[in-house]
């Protein structure tokens, strides 16, 4: 039995959003992950908490580097609006500082660009574990 989830991809580079979407779909299909995914996209961090509520988002992949604000600030807003949502930070910069700041701010995971299917699969499986425990 599969579950349907709404996934929000937040990245200012359209190509990065599309690559992540393709990688997520490949992981779902190749590894037979029990998920049917609906995708939503955003290029900036503005109004993300409102989009999460409007589209009933279950899982967010959030770039750290966004125009006008940082992904870490958006993560704080998400945590204030809906603390139980799963948020995976995405960045081309995997410095210890970035990873530590993301986890300290409340991220449920961290994926480095270019995308690694193993890390994406881990994030999906972590989401399923969390969803099944609710």
C-alpha positions in Angstrom: 0.0 0.0 0.0 1.4 3.4 -0.9 0.8 6.8 0.6 0.4 10.0 -1.3 2.6 12.9 -0.1 3.0 16.5 -1.2 6.7 17.5 -1.6 7.9 21.1 -1.9 11.1 21.7 -3.7 12.6 25.1 -2.9 15.6 26.2 -4.9 16.3 29.4 -6.9 17.7 27.4 -9.8 15.0 25.8 -11.8 17.3 23.1 -13.2 18.3 22.1 -9.6 14.6 21.7 -8.7 14.0 19.6 -11.8 17.1 17.4 -11.2 16.0 16.8 -7.6 12.4 16.0 -8.8 13.8 13.5 -11.3 16.1 12.0 -8.7 13.2 11.6 -6.2 11.0 9.9 -8.8 13.9 7.6 -9.8 14.4 6.5 -6.2 10.6 6.0 -5.7 10.4 3.9 -8.9 13.7 2.0 -8.8 13.5 1.1 -5.1 9.8 0.6 -5.1 9.3 3.1 -2.3 5.6 3.1 -1.3 5.0 6.7 -2.1 3.0 8.6 -4.7 4.4 12.1 -4.9 2.8 15.4 -5.8 5.4 18.1 -6.4 5.3 21.8 -5.8 8.1 24.2 -6.6 9.3 27.5 -5.2 12.2 29.7 -6.4 12.5 31.9 -3.3 11.9 31.5 0.5 9.2 34.1 0.5 5.8 32.8 1.6 7.0 29.2 2.1 5.0 28.7 5.4 1.8 29.8 3.6 2.5 27.5 0.7 3.1 24.6 3.1 -0.3 25.2 4.7 -2.1 25.9 1.3 -0.8 22.7 -0.4 -0.7 20.6 2.8 3.0 19.9 2.2 4.4 16.8 4.0 8.1 17.0 3.0 10.3 20.0 2.0 13.7 20.0 0.2 15.1 23.4 1.0 18.2 25.0 -0.5 20.3 27.0 1.9 21.3 29.6 -0.6 18.2 31.6 -1.7 17.7 35.1 -2.9 16.5 37.7 -0.4 16.8 35.3 2.6 18.7 32.2 3.6 17.2 28.7 3.7 18.1 28.6 7.4 15.8 31.6 8.0 13.0 29.9 6.0 13.6 26.7 8.1 13.0 28.7 11.3 9.8 30.1 9.8 8.7 26.6 8.9 9.4 25.3 12.4 7.3 28.1 13.8 4.4 27.5 11.4 4.4 23.7 11.4 6.9 22.1 13.7 6.3 18.5 12.7 6.9 18.8 9.0 10.0 17.0 7.6 12.6 19.4 6.1 15.7 18.2 4.3 18.3 20.9 3.6 20.0 21.0 0.2 23.3 22.7 -0.6 26.2 22.7 -3.0 28.4 23.6 0.1 28.7 20.8 2.6 30.9 22.6 5.1 30.6 21.4 8.7 29.3 24.9 9.5 26.4 24.5 7.0 25.5 21.0 8.2 25.7 22.0 11.9 23.7 25.1 11.4 21.0 23.2 9.5 20.7 20.5 12.1 20.8 22.9 14.9 18.0 24.9 13.3 15.8 21.8 13.0 16.5 20.2 9.7 15.8 16.5 9.5 18.5 15.8 7.0 21.1 17.3 4.6 21.8 16.5 1.0 24.7 17.8 -1.0 24.5 18.8 -4.6 25.1 17.1 -7.0 22.4 14.8 -5.7 23.3 11.4 -4.5 20.5 8.8 -4.9 21.5 7.1 -1.7 21.0 10.2 0.4 17.7 10.9 -1.4 16.5 7.4 -0.8 17.5 7.7 2.9 15.4 10.9 3.2 12.3 9.2 1.7 12.7 6.2 3.9 13.1 8.4 6.9 9.9 10.2 5.9 8.1 6.9 5.7 9.3 5.8 9.1 8.1 9.1 10.6 4.7 8.9 8.8 4.2 5.3 10.0 4.9 6.3 13.6 2.2 8.9 13.7 
